[in-house]
Amino acid sequence: MNAFASFPVAERWKPADPGIIQLYSFPTPNGVKVAIALEEIGLPYEAHLVDIRKDDQKTPQFLSLNPNGKIPALIDPDGPDGGPIGIFESGAILLYLSEKTGKLIPADATARVECIQWLFFQMGGVGPMFGQFGHFYKFAADKVTDPYPTERYRVETRRLLEVLDRRLDGRQWLAGDMYTIADIATFPWVRTVRDFYEAGEAVGLDDFDNVTGWLERCLERPASIKGLNVPARP
């Protein structure tokens, strides 16, 4: 039986090996999270480029997997009930992969909750606010004459960096001594502020030694080096 028969997305992005996880993504901060996690865990997968520059994420095939029309999304042919499962939202995917394998999340119940709350801190704060700041700072600078939106999101981005810096004081990773999905979810956004938006100076990133040190530790990991370029840009 074809595990992907009920997934129209597989008609457009055909799996070479239907027996492994299929990742539909683009190398944005949200997109690379899942590839990095898969590399850390060691699960075999195929990555399919959903070119958001061409609105691939708005096609009927992709919308059948994620009705919200955002990358990343994933199909696991070996889901919890033994059959295939489709998942969207990067945080949900990270949590699913951790629970599936028991990796990148603490086994201790209290530590697990602590990890999950920092994962949701990224999903509800860091991602949306950093993304809005980057939009107005880099992409709308010549379109919006009122400085209010850029400054609003710049101030909030800096505030969130302060929160991260306090959290990382005396800690190697966000959840403590263990590298987890909380780190994987968050560091690509800090990297993006610095490298893609070129806004490190604007938010005073160098003021936060704990954050910059943690970012470099994350970036040095072999899974990060590979996953940050998955799927490869054409």
C-alpha positions in Angstrom: 0.0 0.0 0.0 1.3 3.5 -0.9 1.6 5.4 2.4 1.3 8.7 0.5 -1.8 7.9 -1.6 -3.9 10.1 0.6 -1.5 13.1 0.5 -1.8 15.2 -2.7 1.4 17.0 -1.7 3.3 13.9 -2.7 1.9 14.1 -6.3 3.8 17.3 -6.8 6.9 16.5 -4.6 7.3 12.8 -5.3 9.2 10.8 -2.7 12.2 8.9 -3.9 12.0 6.6 -0.9 8.4 6.4 0.4 9.6 4.6 3.5 11.3 7.7 5.1 10.1 11.1 6.4 9.3 13.6 3.8 10.1 17.3 4.7 8.6 20.1 2.7 10.4 23.3 3.4 12.6 26.3 2.5 15.7 27.5 4.3 14.1 30.2 6.4 14.5 30.4 10.2 11.4 28.3 10.7 12.2 26.0 7.8 15.7 25.0 8.9 14.6 24.1 12.5 13.2 20.8 11.3 16.1 19.8 9.2 18.5 20.6 12.1 16.4 18.4 14.4 16.3 15.6 11.9 20.1 15.8 11.5 20.6 15.8 15.3 18.3 12.8 15.8 19.6 10.9 12.9 16.3 10.0 11.3 16.4 9.4 7.6 14.5 11.9 5.5 14.0 13.5 2.2 13.9 17.3 1.8 11.7 18.9 -0.9 12.1 22.5 -1.8 8.9 24.5 -1.5 9.9 27.7 -3.1 8.2 30.4 -1.2 9.5 33.0 -3.7 7.3 31.3 -6.3 4.3 30.8 -3.9 4.7 27.1 -3.9 3.2 27.1 -0.4 0.0 28.4 -1.8 -0.6 25.6 -4.3 -3.5 23.2 -3.7 -1.1 20.3 -3.2 0.8 22.0 -0.4 -2.4 23.5 1.2 -3.7 19.9 1.4 -0.9 19.3 4.0 -0.9 22.7 5.6 -4.1 24.7 5.2 -2.2 27.7 6.6 0.1 27.8 3.6 3.3 28.1 5.5 6.5 26.0 5.6 7.7 23.7 7.0 5.4 20.7 6.9 6.2 17.0 7.1 4.9 13.5 6.4 6.0 10.6 8.5 5.1 7.3 6.9 5.5 5.6 10.3 3.2 7.6 12.5 2.0 6.9 16.1 -0.6 4.4 14.9 1.7 2.7 12.4 0.3 4.6 9.4 1.4 7.9 7.8 0.8 11.2 9.5 1.1 14.8 8.2 2.2 17.6 10.5 2.6 21.3 10.1 3.8 24.2 12.4 7.5 24.0 13.1 7.0 23.8 16.9 4.6 21.0 16.6 6.9 19.1 14.3 9.9 19.5 16.7 7.8 18.3 19.6 6.5 15.3 17.5 10.0 14.3 16.5 11.3 14.5 20.1 8.4 12.5 21.5 8.8 9.9 18.7 12.5 9.3 19.4 13.0 10.4 23.0 15.7 12.8 21.8 16.3 16.5 22.2 13.9 16.7 25.1 14.6 15.9 28.8 13.2 12.6 30.1 12.6 14.2 33.6 9.0 15.5 33.7 9.8 18.9 35.2 12.7 19.5 32.9 10.5 18.5 30.0 8.0 21.2 30.9 10.8 23.7 31.2 12.0 22.8 27.7 8.6 23.1 26.2 7.9 26.5 27.7 11.1 27.9 26.1 10.0 26.3 22.8 6.7 28.1 23.1 8.5 31.3 24.0 10.1 31.1 20.6 6.9 30.3 18.8 4.9 33.0 20.5 7.5 35.7 20.9 10.9 35.4 19.2 9.7 34.2 15.8 6.8 36.6 15.2 8.6 39.7 16.7 11.9 39.1 15.1 10.2 38.5 11.8 8.2 41.7 12.0 11.2 43.7 12.9 13.2 42.3 10.0 10.4 43.0 7.6 10.2 46.7 8.5 13.9 47.1 9.0 15.1 45.5 5.8 12.2 45.0 3.4 9.9 48.0 4.1 12.5 50.7 4.9 11.7 52.4 1.6 8.0 51.9 1.9 7.1 53.1 5.3 8.0 56.7 6.2 6.6 56.5 9.8 9.4 55.1 12.0 6.8 53.8 14.6 6.5 50.2 13.3 10.2 49.6 12.9 11.0 51.1 16.3 8.2 49.2 18.0 9.5 45.8 16.8 13.1 46.8 17.3 12.4 47.6 21.0 10.5 44.3 21.4 13.3 42.3 19.7 15.8 43.8 22.1 13.6 43.0 25.0 13.3 39.4 24.0 17.1 39.2 23.6 17.4 40.5 27.1 15.1 37.7 28.3 17.2 35.1 26.5 20.4 36.6 27.9 19.1 36.4 31.5 18.0 32.8 30.9 21.4 31.8 29.5 23.3 33.4 32.4 25.2 30.4 33.9 23.6 27.9 31.5 25.0 26.2 28.4 21.6 25.8 26.8 18.1 27.2 27.2 16.9 24.1 29.0 20.0 23.9 31.2 22.8 21.4 30.5 21.0 19.6 27.6 20.7 20.8 24.0 17.1 20.6 23.1 14.4 21.6 20.6 14.1 24.9 22.5 17.6 25.8 21.3 17.0 24.5 17.8 13.8 26.5 17.5 15.4 29.8 18.7 18.9 30.1 17.5 18.1 30.4 13.7 16.1 33.5 14.5 19.0 35.2 16.3 21.3 34.2 13.5 18.8 35.7 11.0 18.7 39.1 12.9 22.5 39.2 12.7 23.2 37.8 9.3 20.2 38.1 7.1 18.5 41.2 8.4 22.0 42.7 9.1 20.4 44.3 12.2 22.8 43.1 15.0 23.9 46.7 15.6 20.4 48.1 15.5 19.3 45.8 18.3 22.6 45.9 20.2 23.2 42.2 19.8 26.8 42.5 21.1 25.4 43.7 24.4 24.3 40.2 25.1 27.3 38.0 25.7 25.3 35.1 26.9 23.2 35.1 23.7 26.1 35.5 21.3 28.2 32.8 23.0 25.2 30.4 22.9 24.5 31.2 19.3 28.1 30.3 18.3 27.8 27.0 20.3 24.6 26.2 18.3 26.1 27.1 15.0 29.2 25.0 15.6 27.2 21.7 15.8 27.6 19.5 12.7 23.8 19.1 12.5 23.4 22.8 12.4 26.0 23.3 9.7 24.2 20.8 7.5 20.6 21.6 8.4 20.9 25.4 7.9 21.2 24.6 4.2 18.4 22.1 3.9 16.7 22.2 1.5 19.4 23.7 -0.7 18.4 26.9 -2.4 18.3 26.6 -6.2 
